[in-house]
Amino acid sequence: MGDFNLALVIIAAVVCVVVFLFNIYLLINYQHPDDLNQAYFPKLVVVLGLSVAEISILMLPADVANRQACSNNIYNGACNLTLPMKDLWLAVYIIDVVLVFFVIPFAMFYYEGDQDKSCGKRVFSALMWVIVTAVVVGLTLGILYGLVGKVDFTVRKLSSSTTNFPSSWSSLSLSKNHPCLTGTNGNTNLCDAYIAGESSEAKWTMRTTFPEYVVALATIVGSVLFSIFGGVGITCLPLGLIFSFLRRPKAIITRAHYIKEATELGKRAKEVKEAAAALQREERSGSKGRKWRKNVKAVEKELLFLEEDVKALEEMYPQGEKAEASWALTVLGYLGRLILGIFGFIVSVAWVAHIVLYMLINPPVSPFLNEVFIKLDSVWGLLGTVAFAFFCFYLLLAVIAGAMVLGLRLVFITIHPMKWGGTLMNSFLFNVGLILLCSISVIQFCSTAFAVYAQATAAQEIFGHTLESLRGIKYLYKYNVFQIVFIVLAGLTLIYYLAFGWKKRKPRGRLQLTS
């Protein structure tokens, strides 16, 4: 057992290093050229935030492996030399909350501050915003914890009468068909605890710890975002890839057609530049009202569509000495999207079916994916763990996809696209904050969805028993509110894509700003 635990510690250390290096690689390749050799603090926050989010996802499989470190799957409270998973969970999620509500906002305020100001003034301005946020969040958490920071466990009072110690055990005649002791009066009445009815139920109230309460409230906030963005993303992630294949360019266009389209794109680019300059003049004059923010949103949206149209035009008319090779890679790229889309659609269907069969129907119809992971573990020790981690990561990808789709269509959601070689640090920080906030909910969701596979783990103790019994919050989980919203939005998104997803986007007209 000691050797197994030592191997688990070594694997965990190696995985943390690999995750950290992988995130540095992502940062280097996704960052915008304007951020080269600068904005080091936001970059450090991005790498740290992504690492915490990914490690928190991988901690649930590690929690399962830590439980299996005990012989015969004894609950790890009875084992020695195992990892202190409950303390690790709380530490990771406290770091998560600090990053989401304090560090990332400070980095965004500092990065987006007026470049004409000195570094000290930008730091002071960002710090003031973060202090105000800290005071508001601290007061809110303290008041809520003082008033309703308790858990109400439903327990059953069990009691039974007694009998004299027998002189011979064989005289008791205990068996499967006769499990009860016979009382002194000759009646079989000493199984009261075994046959206790619903009237014996009672409520046991105790105060939860403050770290667990902070994690619980952060999970609620993340669950709201997760149910909305994840519900939309679980459908649009695979269907977006499939329908992009259906809308792909079928052939290379003529040079005359290319010149015509390029001229139109040039006119649109000029309009966007003029609109951005006008908004910049308004900002410097202090006119930053609701209409100004709406216009900024319109310009960001138009710029994103313009970049997509430029990329599409380059695909339809490849130029240079390797034009034929470029076209072949374009065709292969769309075939790859189709394959990934079909595979993703299968995963999405499996997720939706599992939620309905195991989480929404009471009692569950089937453990479904729980059984799949257990059987995969029987084939090879880590196969079920890898599949389990993949399904959790897929939910995070769905959240990002849903946020992007809704950001293009809803005015009150800011667009923060992630583009290879063209992602500014504020977009990086926003998406990292979203991933961190939703990663808590993904872990809670997975620990509930895969309760059979992840049974007797520290995560299930925190996110199952405590969270689902927390006063004022437990009803959201008792009546499966988040799961229902998730499924409904997934269904509505499916209907939308089947009705409109196959259509090509109409040509953009002249950019109109609100006066």
Salt bridges, closest charged atoms under 4 A:
ASP34 OD2 - HIS32 ND1 3.51
ASP152 OD1 - ARG471 NH2 2.97
ASP152 OD2 - LYS474 NZ 3.80
GLU201 OE2 - ARG156 NH2 3.30
GLU212 OE2 - LYS86 NZ 3.40
GLU261 OE2 - HIS257 NE2 3.28
GLU271 OE2 - ARG510 NH1 2.96
GLU283 OE2 - LYS288 NZ 3.89
GLU302 OE2 - ARG268 NE 3.27
GLU302 OE1 - ARG508 NH2 3.07
GLU307 OE1 - LYS419 NZ 2.38
GLU308 OE1 - ARG505 NH2 3.52
ASP309 OD2 - ARG268 NH1 2.73
ASP309 OD1 - ARG505 NH2 2.86
GLU461 OE2 - LYS86 NZ 3.10
